[in-house]
Amino acid sequence: MAANTTELKARLAFWRSALEKLREAYLALLDGGVKSYKIGNEELTRLDLVSLQKRIDEAEKKVDELEALLAGGHARRAFAVTPMDW
């Protein structure tokens, strides 16, 4: 379990760092102070705000899942309900 906890903590640190960079890029582009923003080799522009928001949402979900696992909970699972008319 210790190795598993260590791995979860490492993943959580990674996703928190990624989330912080994505948020920083989003705010820089949204404020209009820059025309483009570079994360690693990827250059983002104001046209990328929608896709950047999706990536932020995904990173936030990943952080939430990892925090839940570390707290002893379970990762959130999606499920569908199909209404039926009998």
Helices and strands as residue ranges (DSSP letters): H 2-31, E 36-39, E 42-45, G 46-48, H 49-70
